[in-house]
Amino acid sequence: MIVAAVLAAGVLLCIGGAIAWTARLLYIGNLDAGALAEKTAVPSSGSALDWPELHLLGVVPQPDSEPLVLLHVVWPAYPERQATLLVALAPEDTVSVPLLAEWCAGAASVSPLRRYGSELELRRRESLERVHAVLLAEDGTTVQR
């Protein structure tokens, strides 16, 4: 009798975990779909922040000023479209630069989102990992092949 109750509780726990994991995957998928729909509904202004997806080609923290980081990005669908972004992170932020470097090394797909004014959010697709920053400057470059 006790064994049956423990087995039933274990099965219910597994089912609950599977439902929670499925809900998480649906939430992340909806974030990705929403970001893509938002980007494709509005004509692009030419800014890398308006691209539906980007990959980080380089992450260069500026040694003179701790929270400044240069990001070299590319639109994977159009490899000739590249840009360099100068962003400012929060001074107490110690997680974002290693996270950006990890995304760069793994060629992660990143969704850029504009926030209030010059604030932006970079979110790794298929995850909830995010980096918040302020865009200070953008240099759009095009590489001819």
CYANA upper distance limits for C-alpha pairs under 8 A (distance plus 0.5 A):
  1 MET  CA      5 ALA  CA      6.89
  2 ILE  CA      6 VAL  CA      6.69
  3 VAL  CA      7 LEU  CA      6.60
  4 ALA  CA      8 ALA  CA      6.57
  5 ALA  CA      9 ALA  CA      6.63
  6 VAL  CA     10 GLY  CA      6.61
  7 LEU  CA     11 VAL  CA      6.66
  8 ALA  CA     12 LEU  CA      6.66
  9 ALA  CA     13 LEU  CA      6.57
 10 GLY  CA     14 CYS  CA      6.69
 11 VAL  CA     15 ILE  CA      6.69
 12 LEU  CA     16 GLY  CA      6.58
 13 LEU  CA     17 GLY  CA      6.65
 14 CYS  CA     18 ALA  CA      6.66
 15 ILE  CA     19 ILE  CA      6.70
 16 GLY  CA     20 ALA  CA      6.69
 17 GLY  CA     21 TRP  CA      6.61
 18 ALA  CA     22 THR  CA      6.59
 19 ILE  CA     23 ALA  CA      6.65
 20 ALA  CA     24 ARG  CA      6.78
 21 TRP  CA     25 LEU  CA      6.79
 22 THR  CA     26 LEU  CA      6.65
 23 ALA  CA     27 TYR  CA      6.64
 24 ARG  CA     28 ILE  CA      6.77
 25 LEU  CA     29 GLY  CA      6.54
 26 LEU  CA     30 ASN  CA      6.56
 27 TYR  CA     31 LEU  CA      6.82
 28 ILE  CA     32 ASP  CA      6.85
 28 ILE  CA    125 ARG  CA      8.49
 28 ILE  CA    126 GLU  CA      6.48
 28 ILE  CA    127 SER  CA      6.81
 28 ILE  CA    128 LEU  CA      7.47
 29 GLY  CA     33 ALA  CA      6.63
 29 GLY  CA    126 GLU  CA      7.30
 30 ASN  CA     34 GLY  CA      6.36
 31 LEU  CA     35 ALA  CA      6.63
 32 ASP  CA     36 LEU  CA      6.74
 32 ASP  CA    111 SER  CA      8.33
 32 ASP  CA    125 ARG  CA      6.91
 32 ASP  CA    126 GLU  CA      7.69
 33 ALA  CA     37 ALA  CA      6.57
 34 GLY  CA     38 GLU  CA      6.57
 35 ALA  CA     39 LYS  CA      6.75
 35 ALA  CA     52 PRO  CA      7.74
 35 ALA  CA    111 SER  CA      7.72
 35 ALA  CA    113 LEU  CA      8.17
 36 LEU  CA     40 THR  CA      6.69
 36 LEU  CA     52 PRO  CA      6.12
 37 ALA  CA     41 ALA  CA      6.53
 38 GLU  CA     42 VAL  CA      7.34
 39 LYS  CA     43 PRO  CA      8.36
 39 LYS  CA     44 SER  CA      8.26
 39 LYS  CA     50 ASP  CA      6.75
 39 LYS  CA     51 TRP  CA      7.24
 39 LYS  CA     52 PRO  CA      5.95
 40 THR  CA     52 PRO  CA      7.76
 44 SER  CA     50 ASP  CA      6.22
 44 SER  CA     51 TRP  CA      7.76
 45 SER  CA     50 ASP  CA      7.28
 46 GLY  CA     50 ASP  CA      7.51
 46 GLY  CA    140 GLY  CA      8.49
 47 SER  CA     51 TRP  CA      7.74
 47 SER  CA    138 GLU  CA      8.29
 47 SER  CA    140 GLY  CA      7.72
 48 ALA  CA     54 LEU  CA      8.32
 48 ALA  CA     73 VAL  CA      8.30
 48 ALA  CA     75 TRP  CA      8.39
 48 ALA  CA     82 GLN  CA      8.31
 48 ALA  CA     83 ALA  CA      6.99
 48 ALA  CA    112 PRO  CA      8.46
 48 ALA  CA    140 GLY  CA      8.04
 49 LEU  CA    112 PRO  CA      5.84
 49 LEU  CA    113 LEU  CA      6.89
 49 LEU  CA    114 ARG  CA      7.16
 50 ASP  CA    112 PRO  CA      7.79
 50 ASP  CA    113 LEU  CA      8.20
 51 TRP  CA     75 TRP  CA      7.39
 51 TRP  CA    112 PRO  CA      7.83
 52 PRO  CA    111 SER  CA      6.85
 52 PRO  CA    112 PRO  CA      7.80
 53 GLU  CA     75 TRP  CA      6.67
 53 GLU  CA     76 PRO  CA      7.72
 53 GLU  CA    109 SER  CA      6.94
 53 GLU  CA    110 VAL  CA      6.14
 53 GLU  CA    111 SER  CA      5.50
 53 GLU  CA    112 PRO  CA      7.41
 54 LEU  CA     73 VAL  CA      6.78
 54 LEU  CA     74 VAL  CA      5.98
 54 LEU  CA     75 TRP  CA      5.13
 54 LEU  CA     76 PRO  CA      6.70
 54 LEU  CA    109 SER  CA      6.57
 54 LEU  CA    110 VAL  CA      5.76
 54 LEU  CA    111 SER  CA      6.96
 54 LEU  CA    112 PRO  CA      7.94
 55 HIS  CA     73 VAL  CA      6.09
 55 HIS  CA     74 VAL  CA      5.89
 55 HIS  CA     75 TRP  CA      6.92
 55 HIS  CA     76 PRO  CA      7.08
 55 HIS  CA    104 CYS  CA      7.56
 55 HIS  CA    107 ALA  CA      6.57
 55 HIS  CA    108 ALA  CA      6.72
 55 HIS  CA    109 SER  CA      6.04
 55 HIS  CA    110 VAL  CA      6.52
 56 LEU  CA     71 LEU  CA      7.32
 56 LEU  CA     72 HIS  CA      6.47
 56 LEU  CA     73 VAL  CA      5.07
 56 LEU  CA     74 VAL  CA      7.07
 56 LEU  CA    100 LEU  CA      8.36
 56 LEU  CA    103 TRP  CA      7.46
 56 LEU  CA    104 CYS  CA      5.31
 56 LEU  CA    107 ALA  CA      7.28
 56 LEU  CA    108 ALA  CA      8.11
 56 LEU  CA    110 VAL  CA      8.43
 57 LEU  CA     71 LEU  CA      8.05
 57 LEU  CA     72 HIS  CA      5.79
 57 LEU  CA     73 VAL  CA      5.88
 57 LEU  CA     74 VAL  CA      7.35
 57 LEU  CA    104 CYS  CA      6.42
 57 LEU  CA    107 ALA  CA      8.35
 58 GLY  CA     70 LEU  CA      8.30
 58 GLY  CA     71 LEU  CA      6.20
 58 GLY  CA     72 HIS  CA      5.37
 58 GLY  CA     73 VAL  CA      7.59
 58 GLY  CA    101 ALA  CA      8.26
 58 GLY  CA    104 CYS  CA      6.93
 59 VAL  CA     69 VAL  CA      7.39
 59 VAL  CA     70 LEU  CA      6.40
 59 VAL  CA     71 LEU  CA      5.37
 59 VAL  CA     72 HIS  CA      7.10
 59 VAL  CA     97 VAL  CA      8.20
 59 VAL  CA    100 LEU  CA      7.28
 59 VAL  CA    101 ALA  CA      6.50
 59 VAL  CA    104 CYS  CA      7.67
 60 VAL  CA     69 VAL  CA      6.08
 60 VAL  CA     70 LEU  CA      5.48
 60 VAL  CA     71 LEU  CA      6.98
 61 PRO  CA     66 GLU  CA      7.75
 61 PRO  CA     67 PRO  CA      8.13
 61 PRO  CA     68 LEU  CA      6.58
 61 PRO  CA     69 VAL  CA      4.72
 61 PRO  CA     70 LEU  CA      6.71
 61 PRO  CA     97 VAL  CA      7.85
 62 GLN  CA     66 GLU  CA      6.86
 62 GLN  CA     67 PRO  CA      8.11
 62 GLN  CA     68 LEU  CA      5.99
 62 GLN  CA     69 VAL  CA      6.09
 62 GLN  CA     70 LEU  CA      7.71
 66 GLU  CA     91 PRO  CA      7.55
 67 PRO  CA     88 ALA  CA      5.85
 67 PRO  CA     89 LEU  CA      5.32
 67 PRO  CA     90 ALA  CA      6.70
 67 PRO  CA     91 PRO  CA      5.85
 67 PRO  CA     93 ASP  CA      8.31
 68 LEU  CA     86 LEU  CA      7.43
 68 LEU  CA     87 VAL  CA      6.25
 68 LEU  CA     88 ALA  CA      5.03
 68 LEU  CA     89 LEU  CA      6.80
 69 VAL  CA     86 LEU  CA      6.33
 69 VAL  CA     87 VAL  CA      5.91
 69 VAL  CA     88 ALA  CA      6.85
 69 VAL  CA     89 LEU  CA      8.10
 69 VAL  CA     97 VAL  CA      8.40
 70 LEU  CA     84 THR  CA      7.25
 70 LEU  CA     85 LEU  CA      6.14
 70 LEU  CA     86 LEU  CA      5.15
 70 LEU  CA     87 VAL  CA      6.94
 71 LEU  CA     84 THR  CA      6.05
 71 LEU  CA     85 LEU  CA      5.53
 71 LEU  CA     86 LEU  CA      6.93
 71 LEU  CA     87 VAL  CA      8.14
 72 HIS  CA     82 GLN  CA      7.79
 72 HIS  CA     83 ALA  CA      6.39
 72 HIS  CA     84 THR  CA      4.96
 72 HIS  CA     85 LEU  CA      6.92
 73 VAL  CA     82 GLN  CA      6.09
 73 VAL  CA     83 ALA  CA      5.89
 73 VAL  CA     84 THR  CA      6.73
 73 VAL  CA     85 LEU  CA      8.23
 74 VAL  CA     78 TYR  CA      8.23
 74 VAL  CA     79 PRO  CA      6.58
 74 VAL  CA     80 GLU  CA      8.16
 74 VAL  CA     81 ARG  CA      6.39
 74 VAL  CA     82 GLN  CA      4.83
 74 VAL  CA     83 ALA  CA      7.02
 75 TRP  CA     79 PRO  CA      6.24
 75 TRP  CA     80 GLU  CA      8.36
 75 TRP  CA     81 ARG  CA      6.35
 75 TRP  CA     82 GLN  CA      7.02
 80 GLU  CA    142 THR  CA      5.95
 80 GLU  CA    143 VAL  CA      5.34
 80 GLU  CA    144 GLN  CA      6.76
 80 GLU  CA    145 ARG  CA      7.89
 81 ARG  CA    140 GLY  CA      8.39
 81 ARG  CA    141 THR  CA      7.20
 81 ARG  CA    142 THR  CA      5.57
 81 ARG  CA    143 VAL  CA      7.26
 82 GLN  CA    140 GLY  CA      6.82
 82 GLN  CA    141 THR  CA      5.84
 82 GLN  CA    142 THR  CA      6.23
 82 GLN  CA    143 VAL  CA      7.66
 83 ALA  CA    138 GLU  CA      7.46
 83 ALA  CA    139 ASP  CA      6.09
 83 ALA  CA    140 GLY  CA      4.71
 83 ALA  CA    141 THR  CA      5.72
 83 ALA  CA    142 THR  CA      8.20
 84 THR  CA    138 GLU  CA      6.25
 84 THR  CA    139 ASP  CA      5.61
 84 THR  CA    140 GLY  CA      6.85
 84 THR  CA    141 THR  CA      8.11
 85 LEU  CA    135 LEU  CA      7.60
 85 LEU  CA    136 LEU  CA      8.19
 85 LEU  CA    137 ALA  CA      6.42
 85 LEU  CA    138 GLU  CA      5.05
 85 LEU  CA    139 ASP  CA      6.95
 86 LEU  CA    135 LEU  CA      6.67
 86 LEU  CA    136 LEU  CA      6.00
 86 LEU  CA    137 ALA  CA      5.60
 86 LEU  CA    138 GLU  CA      6.78
 87 VAL  CA    133 ALA  CA      6.53
 87 VAL  CA    134 VAL  CA      5.88
 87 VAL  CA    135 LEU  CA      5.06
 87 VAL  CA    136 LEU  CA      5.94
 87 VAL  CA    137 ALA  CA      7.67
 88 ALA  CA    133 ALA  CA      6.03
 88 ALA  CA    134 VAL  CA      5.62
 88 ALA  CA    135 LEU  CA      7.06
 88 ALA  CA    136 LEU  CA      7.37
 89 LEU  CA     93 ASP  CA      7.09
 89 LEU  CA     96 SER  CA      8.26
 89 LEU  CA    132 HIS  CA      7.48
 89 LEU  CA    133 ALA  CA      5.35
 89 LEU  CA    134 VAL  CA      7.16
 90 ALA  CA    133 ALA  CA      7.66
 94 THR  CA     98 PRO  CA      8.36
 95 VAL  CA     99 LEU  CA      6.70
 96 SER  CA    100 LEU  CA      6.48
 96 SER  CA    131 VAL  CA      6.32
 97 VAL  CA    101 ALA  CA      6.61
 98 PRO  CA    102 GLU  CA      6.60
 99 LEU  CA    103 TRP  CA      6.78
100 LEU  CA    104 CYS  CA      6.63
100 LEU  CA    131 VAL  CA      8.39
101 ALA  CA    105 ALA  CA      6.64
102 GLU  CA    106 GLY  CA      6.62
103 TRP  CA    107 ALA  CA      6.37
103 TRP  CA    108 ALA  CA      5.45
103 TRP  CA    109 SER  CA      8.41
103 TRP  CA    124 ARG  CA      8.19
104 CYS  CA    108 ALA  CA      7.03
108 ALA  CA    124 ARG  CA      7.22
108 ALA  CA    125 ARG  CA      8.09
109 SER  CA    124 ARG  CA      6.51
109 SER  CA    125 ARG  CA      6.13
110 VAL  CA    122 LEU  CA      6.84
110 VAL  CA    123 ARG  CA      6.05
110 VAL  CA    124 ARG  CA      4.97
110 VAL  CA    125 ARG  CA      6.03
111 SER  CA    122 LEU  CA      6.24
111 SER  CA    123 ARG  CA      5.71
111 SER  CA    124 ARG  CA      6.73
111 SER  CA    125 ARG  CA      6.81
112 PRO  CA    120 LEU  CA      7.58
112 PRO  CA    121 GLU  CA      6.41
112 PRO  CA    122 LEU  CA      5.13
112 PRO  CA    123 ARG  CA      7.00
113 LEU  CA    120 LEU  CA      6.10
113 LEU  CA    121 GLU  CA      5.60
113 LEU  CA    122 LEU  CA      6.79
113 LEU  CA    123 ARG  CA      8.41
114 ARG  CA    118 SER  CA      7.75
114 ARG  CA    119 GLU  CA      6.76
114 ARG  CA    120 LEU  CA      5.07
114 ARG  CA    121 GLU  CA      6.97
115 ARG  CA    119 GLU  CA      5.47
115 ARG  CA    120 LEU  CA      5.56
115 ARG  CA    121 GLU  CA      7.45
116 TYR  CA    120 LEU  CA      8.15
118 SER  CA    134 VAL  CA      6.11
118 SER  CA    135 LEU  CA      5.87
118 SER  CA    136 LEU  CA      7.94
119 GLU  CA    132 HIS  CA      7.95
119 GLU  CA    133 ALA  CA      6.38
119 GLU  CA    134 VAL  CA      4.82
119 GLU  CA    135 LEU  CA      6.61
120 LEU  CA    132 HIS  CA      6.45
120 LEU  CA    133 ALA  CA      5.98
120 LEU  CA    134 VAL  CA      6.36
120 LEU  CA    135 LEU  CA      7.24
121 GLU  CA    130 ARG  CA      7.16
121 GLU  CA    131 VAL  CA      6.15
121 GLU  CA    132 HIS  CA      5.12
121 GLU  CA    133 ALA  CA      6.88
122 LEU  CA    130 ARG  CA      6.11
122 LEU  CA    131 VAL  CA      5.66
122 LEU  CA    132 HIS  CA      7.05
123 ARG  CA    127 SER  CA      8.18
123 ARG  CA    128 LEU  CA      7.35
123 ARG  CA    129 GLU  CA      6.29
123 ARG  CA    130 ARG  CA      4.90
123 ARG  CA    131 VAL  CA      6.98
124 ARG  CA    128 LEU  CA      7.33
124 ARG  CA    129 GLU  CA      6.16
124 ARG  CA    130 ARG  CA      6.98
